[in-house]
């Protein structure tokens, strides 16, 4: 015999799981301290500067 399920409970459980997944993602994105954010930003700018420093020509065609 088939199992009887309450569709309202299933829908609410699915929505709760989606909200929890979004909350977990937000914790990763927004849950870092300011020092960690600035350190990451400085690291990215340094990497970009190093990468651009190895160019043979500038993008506008100058030597």
C-alpha positions in Angstrom: 0.0 0.0 0.0 1.2 3.5 -0.7 2.5 5.7 2.0 0.3 8.7 2.8 2.3 12.0 2.9 1.2 15.5 3.9 2.1 17.8 1.0 2.0 20.9 3.1 4.7 19.4 5.5 6.8 18.3 2.5 6.6 21.8 1.0 7.5 23.5 4.2 10.5 21.1 4.8 11.8 21.8 1.3 11.5 25.5 1.9 13.3 25.2 5.2 16.1 23.3 3.6 16.5 25.9 0.9 16.6 28.7 3.4 19.2 26.9 5.5 21.3 26.4 2.3 21.1 30.1 1.6 22.0 30.9 5.2 25.1 28.7 5.0 26.2 30.4 1.8 25.7 33.8 3.4 27.7 32.8 6.4 30.6 32.0 4.1 30.3 35.2 2.1 29.5 37.8 4.9 30.8 36.1 8.0 34.5 37.0 7.6 36.1 39.6 9.8 37.2 42.9 8.3 40.9 42.0 8.6 40.4 38.9 6.6 38.5 40.8 3.9 41.2 43.5 3.6 43.9 40.9 3.6 42.2 39.0 0.7 41.7 42.3 -1.2 45.3 43.3 -0.8 46.4 39.8 -2.0 44.3 40.0 -5.1 45.5 43.5 -5.9 49.1 42.4 -5.5 48.5 39.4 -7.8 46.9 41.6 -10.4 49.8 44.1 -10.3 52.4 41.2 -10.6 50.5 39.7 -13.5 50.1 43.1 -15.3 53.8 43.8 -14.7 54.8 40.9 -16.9 53.1 42.2 -20.0 55.2 42.8 -23.0 52.9 45.4 -24.5 50.3 47.6 -23.0 46.7 47.0 -24.1 46.5 50.3 -26.1 49.5 49.3 -28.3 52.2 51.4 -26.8 55.7 49.9 -26.1 
